[in-house]
Amino acid sequence: MSADTLQHVIDAHGTFLHHYGYLAVFLLVMLEDFGLPTPGETTLIAASLIAARGGLHIEWVIACAWLGAVIGDNIGFAIGRYGGMRLLVRYGSYVGINAERLSFVQRFFDRWGGAMVMLARFVELARQINGIVAGSAGMTRRHFLLYNTLGAALWVGVWSLGTFFFGDRILAYLPNIARASFLLLVVALALLIALGWRLSRRRPS
């Protein structure tokens, strides 16, 4: 996301965000968080910037974004839990996934999944598939709900309050933020590759 993209959202949809900002934030964040390609994060930042300019109430922006994020990821979790695992069990053998490897992934998420659920919110793409992956990997609903709720609060708080505090100056910082997000994505991919390599080294019992 660039400063030009954010300014375009505000310019093109300014009236819409002023009138339907809270509903737009809730719906677009929710849809993005269970895998659909909607501009949830951009809408959150744009709405927070409008709030900084006096057009919306920041507390309602925060509440709607947090609620949308929690609900969206839980929908993704349910999709992964009740659909993803069945597909992995049924077709996983075609791509080298067996019962032992699935069990290892489940144990991995039991131990480290909470941190992944929280940090994934700050990484493009990882945010969209976070719940689906956690559900497919067998993470317990209780743990997912806890870390998802905390991660949503952290993500919404950073973007909404950060944008509200800096106001229009946030536009100058977005390129650096985008580079930092890219580095986080690289790290996340490296961890996934390392996990895949470890799984491939294990032998079925």
C-alpha positions in Angstrom: 0.0 0.0 0.0 1.4 3.4 -1.0 0.6 6.9 -0.1 -0.9 7.4 -3.6 -3.2 4.4 -3.1 -4.4 5.7 0.3 -5.0 9.2 -1.0 -6.9 7.7 -4.0 -9.2 5.8 -1.7 -9.9 8.9 0.3 -10.4 11.1 -2.9 -12.5 8.5 -4.8 -14.6 7.3 -1.9 -14.5 10.2 0.5 -18.2 10.8 0.6 -18.9 7.1 0.9 -16.4 6.8 3.8 -17.9 9.8 5.5 -21.4 8.4 5.4 -20.8 4.7 5.6 -17.3 4.6 7.1 -18.1 2.4 10.1 -20.0 -0.1 8.1 -17.4 -0.1 5.3 -14.6 -0.7 7.8 -16.5 -3.6 9.4 -17.4 -5.3 6.2 -14.2 -4.8 4.2 -12.0 -5.9 7.1 -14.2 -8.9 7.8 -14.2 -10.0 4.2 -10.5 -9.5 3.8 -9.8 -11.6 7.0 -11.3 -14.7 5.6 -9.6 -14.7 2.3 -11.4 -12.3 -0.1 -9.3 -9.6 -1.9 -10.9 -6.6 -0.3 -9.0 -3.4 0.8 -9.6 -3.9 4.5 -6.4 -2.5 5.8 -6.4 0.4 3.4 -10.0 1.2 4.4 -9.1 1.1 8.0 -6.2 3.5 7.5 -8.3 5.8 5.3 -11.1 5.9 7.8 -8.7 6.6 10.6 -7.2 9.5 8.6 -10.7 10.9 8.0 -11.2 10.6 11.8 -8.0 12.6 12.3 -9.5 15.3 10.1 -12.7 15.3 12.1 -15.0 13.4 9.7 -15.4 10.2 11.8 -15.2 9.1 15.4 -12.0 7.1 15.9 -13.5 5.0 18.7 -16.1 3.7 16.4 -13.6 3.1 13.6 -11.5 1.0 16.1 -14.6 -0.9 17.4 -15.9 -1.8 13.9 -12.4 -2.8 12.6 -11.7 -5.0 15.6 -15.1 -6.7 15.4 -14.7 -7.3 11.6 -11.2 -8.7 12.1 -12.2 -11.1 14.8 -15.4 -12.3 13.0 -13.6 -12.6 9.6 -10.7 -14.7 10.9 -13.1 -16.9 12.8 -15.0 -17.5 9.6 -11.7 -18.4 7.9 -10.9 -20.7 10.8 -14.2 -22.5 10.4 -13.6 -22.9 6.7 -10.2 -24.4 7.4 -11.4 -26.6 10.3 -14.4 -28.1 8.6 -13.2 -28.1 5.0 -9.5 -27.7 4.8 -8.5 -30.7 6.9 -10.8 -33.1 5.0 -9.2 -32.0 1.7 -5.7 -32.4 3.1 -6.5 -35.9 4.4 -8.2 -36.9 1.2 -5.8 -35.4 -1.4 -2.6 -34.7 0.7 -0.9 -37.9 -0.4 -0.6 -36.5 -4.0 1.7 -33.7 -2.7 3.6 -35.7 -0.1 1.3 -34.9 2.9 0.6 -37.9 5.2 -0.9 -38.5 8.6 2.4 -38.1 10.4 3.2 -34.8 8.7 -0.3 -33.5 9.5 0.2 -34.5 13.1 3.5 -32.6 13.2 1.9 -29.4 11.8 -0.8 -29.7 14.4 1.8 -30.0 17.2 3.7 -27.0 15.6 0.6 -24.9 15.7 -0.2 -26.0 19.3 3.2 -24.7 20.3 3.9 -21.8 18.1 0.6 -21.1 16.4 -0.4 -18.3 18.7 2.6 -16.1 17.7 1.9 -16.8 14.0 -1.7 -15.9 14.3 -0.8 -12.6 16.0 2.1 -11.6 13.7 0.4 -12.7 10.5 -2.0 -9.8 10.8 0.7 -7.4 9.9 1.7 -9.2 6.7 -0.2 -8.9 3.4 -1.6 -12.3 2.2 -0.7 -14.0 5.5 -3.5 -11.9 7.0 -6.0 -13.2 4.5 -5.3 -16.9 4.9 -4.3 -16.8 8.6 -7.6 -18.3 9.9 -7.9 -20.9 7.2 -4.4 -22.2 7.8 -4.8 -22.3 11.6 -8.1 -24.2 11.2 -6.6 -26.7 8.7 -3.6 -27.3 10.9 -5.8 -28.3 13.8 -5.2 -25.4 16.2 -7.7 -25.5 19.0 -10.6 -23.1 18.8 -9.9 -21.7 22.2 -6.3 -20.9 21.4 -7.2 -19.4 18.1 -9.9 -17.2 19.6 -7.5 -15.9 22.2 -4.6 -15.1 19.9 -6.9 -13.9 17.1 -8.6 -11.5 19.5 -5.3 -10.2 20.8 -3.8 -9.9 17.4 -6.8 -8.1 16.0 -6.6 -5.6 18.9 -2.9 -5.0 18.3 -3.3 -4.7 14.5 -6.3 -2.3 14.7 -4.6 -0.3 17.5 -1.4 0.2 15.6 -3.0 1.3 12.3 -5.9 3.3 13.6 -4.3 5.1 16.5 -1.0 5.5 14.6 -2.8 7.1 11.7 -5.0 9.2 14.0 -2.0 10.4 15.9 0.2 11.3 12.9 -2.7 12.5 10.7 -1.7 13.6 7.2 2.0 12.9 8.1 1.2 9.2 7.8 1.3 9.6 4.0 5.0 10.4 4.1 5.7 7.3 6.2 3.8 4.7 4.1 6.7 3.8 1.8 8.9 2.9 4.8 6.0 0.9 6.3 5.5 -0.9 3.0 9.2 -1.9 2.9 9.0 -3.2 6.5 5.9 -5.2 5.6 7.7 -6.7 2.7 10.6 -7.7 5.0 8.1 -9.3 7.3 6.6 -11.2 4.4 10.1 -12.5 3.4 10.7 -13.7 7.0 7.3 -15.4 7.1 8.0 -17.2 3.7 11.4 -18.3 5.0 9.8 -19.8 8.1 7.3 -21.6 5.9 10.0 -22.9 3.7 12.0 -24.1 6.7 8.9 -25.8 8.1 8.3 -27.5 4.7 11.9 -28.7 4.6 11.7 -30.1 8.0 8.4 -31.9 7.2 10.0 -33.3 4.0 12.9 -34.7 6.1 10.7 -36.7 8.3 9.8 -40.2 7.4 6.5 -41.9 7.9 6.5 -44.4 10.7 
